[in-house]
Amino acid sequence: MASLLWLPGAWLLGGHRIVDWAETGTLGEHDSFVVGAIFVNLIVAFAAGLAAGAAVRSLGKNLESKPARALAWTGIFDPPTAWEALWERALEGEWAAVEITLKSGERFHGLFDSNSVVGLSPGPRYLFFDKEYDRNENEELEVKETDGIYIDASEVTSVRVEHVQLPGER
């Protein structure tokens, strides 16, 4: 959306001249203008992003203000859900043993590591593990490499996460 709003600005800041020069074959004669136009477009977009971020941060401190209430429908001030909070905490550790229970009652034991993927808001929510685990008679993890386990989050009824140290690691 922001890009669509920026296109007219880029056009006015020299885009139309660049197109005209390209059509007449004289673009090479205007290298400094082209570089300058690109630079200005990048700087203006960067500054606009910084200003928008600062404005949202400021509005977030006073949610009762009219501008904040006007933007509230976007969800920009909503706190993270339990799903996001869970996986952000799981990411704090290097490894996490995860027990997933599905609506069907089926249970999966996945090892959440740097190769695992979790879908967070605003995108679809899902889990992908490339390692499964079981516990042996000494309650130590036994890791099994797999082709992957994909779990749609809408099928999940519970998640249990335990930060673990894998055998042989310190």
ChimeraX attribute file (.defattr): number of C-alpha atoms within 10 A of each C-alpha:
attribute: neighborCount
match mode: 1-to-1
recipient: residues
	/A:1	5
	/A:2	8
	/A:3	10
	/A:4	8
	/A:5	9
	/A:6	14
	/A:7	13
	/A:8	12
	/A:9	14
	/A:10	19
	/A:11	15
	/A:12	11
	/A:13	14
	/A:14	17
	/A:15	17
	/A:16	13
	/A:17	16
	/A:18	18
	/A:19	13
	/A:20	12
	/A:21	14
	/A:22	12
	/A:23	10
	/A:24	9
	/A:25	10
	/A:26	12
	/A:27	16
	/A:28	10
	/A:29	10
	/A:30	12
	/A:31	12
	/A:32	10
	/A:33	14
	/A:34	17
	/A:35	11
	/A:36	12
	/A:37	18
	/A:38	15
	/A:39	12
	/A:40	15
	/A:41	20
	/A:42	13
	/A:43	12
	/A:44	14
	/A:45	16
	/A:46	12
	/A:47	12
	/A:48	12
	/A:49	13
	/A:50	11
	/A:51	12
	/A:52	12
	/A:53	12
	/A:54	12
	/A:55	13
	/A:56	15
	/A:57	12
	/A:58	12
	/A:59	18
	/A:60	17
	/A:61	11
	/A:62	12
	/A:63	15
	/A:64	12
	/A:65	11
	/A:66	11
	/A:67	13
	/A:68	19
	/A:69	15
	/A:70	11
	/A:71	14
	/A:72	15
	/A:73	10
	/A:74	9
	/A:75	9
	/A:76	11
	/A:77	17
	/A:78	10
	/A:79	9
	/A:80	12
	/A:81	10
	/A:82	9
	/A:83	15
	/A:84	16
	/A:85	13
	/A:86	14
	/A:87	16
	/A:88	14
	/A:89	12
	/A:90	19
	/A:91	15
	/A:92	10
	/A:93	14
	/A:94	13
	/A:95	18
	/A:96	21
	/A:97	23
	/A:98	21
	/A:99	18
	/A:100	21
	/A:101	17
	/A:102	18
	/A:103	11
	/A:104	9
	/A:105	11
	/A:106	9
	/A:107	14
	/A:108	18
	/A:109	21
	/A:110	25
	/A:111	29
	/A:112	27
	/A:113	17
	/A:114	11
	/A:115	10
	/A:116	16
	/A:117	15
	/A:118	18
	/A:119	16
	/A:120	17
	/A:121	10
	/A:122	7
	/A:123	7
	/A:124	12
	/A:125	15
	/A:126	16
	/A:127	19
	/A:128	18
	/A:129	24
	/A:130	19
	/A:131	20
	/A:132	22
	/A:133	18
	/A:134	16
	/A:135	11
	/A:136	9
	/A:137	7
	/A:138	6
	/A:139	8
	/A:140	14
	/A:141	18
	/A:142	12
	/A:143	16
	/A:144	12
	/A:145	11
	/A:146	10
	/A:147	9
	/A:148	13
	/A:149	15
	/A:150	14
	/A:151	17
	/A:152	13
	/A:153	17
	/A:154	11
	/A:155	14
	/A:156	18
	/A:157	12
	/A:158	12
	/A:159	15
	/A:160	12
	/A:161	19
	/A:162	14
	/A:163	17
	/A:164	15
	/A:165	15
	/A:166	16
	/A:167	10
	/A:168	5
	/A:169	5
	/A:170	5
